[in-house]
């Protein structure tokens, strides 16, 4: 029985991530076909698209009666994005560098949104008014980012692409993958947490968080290999902000989101540590291979703490 549920978890995770990838590719092409600039597509579609697995699985978790998965997923994904994904990217690239513009724009936004989440989660639950505040902050984030990028957007030549029937099929297939993948992912998480004797929130803090962060891993590692450090780092900024404000905010519109004990006592402190380290690396505008290795070591320690290995 355990092997069956592990297999279902892996299969549903693969379907979820692949569905998100197809939906993202089709959505990006749809945006360009409507005359949107590459900058706007990058902010609104690509930035949001890489977090679709987290959003889909969190919504399904709420309606499946396991709202504690949401906070574990968000906190775990943001920790994985910084410590695991950036760590691997820095080790692969040898050194990641970024511009002062990206740091000046995104670090204050990341720190402030993380602080907002921590304040909201401090009483152990995310409520409806806090959901409104988080989603309102996301609207501000999008408007601010687009305003800051207006100069860059004006310099771009908008080239329309054709949105074909194949693209429509790809978008529908991706959407179905998101729906069914997230449904069976959540179902398998609930069953596996019972079999292993841990909370669903704790299981999602580790396993689900890594799995749903695979799109970010793919984007950042590929960018690191190609020497595109800003893409690797910027992808993490956008994904973490979206996770906190939207992946938490939308599910909290439907029900109160409890923060389970493991997420509260282990996840939140490590989220603070990861954000501080990311901020320090960002201010220096470079991240060396030894920093990446340190990030990975801290992440291994984090996983070990979740399962009482240390």
Buried (B, 14 or more C-beta within 10 A) or exposed (E): EEEEBBEBBBBBBBBBBBBBBBBBBBBBBBBBBEEBBBBBBBBBBBBBBBBBBBBBBBBBBBEBEBBBBBBBBBBBBBBBBBBBBBBBBBBBBEBBBBEEEBBEBBBEBBBEBBEBBBEBBEEEBBBEEBBEBBBEBBEEBBEEBBEEBEEEBEEEEEEEBEBEEEBEEBBEBBBBBBBBBBBBBBBBBBBBBEEEEBBBBBBBBBBBBBBBBBBBBBBBBBBBEEEBBBBBBBBBBBBBBBBBBBBBBBBBEEBEBBBBBBBBEBBBEBBBBBBEBBBEBBEEBBBBBEBBBBBBEBBBEBBEBBEEEE
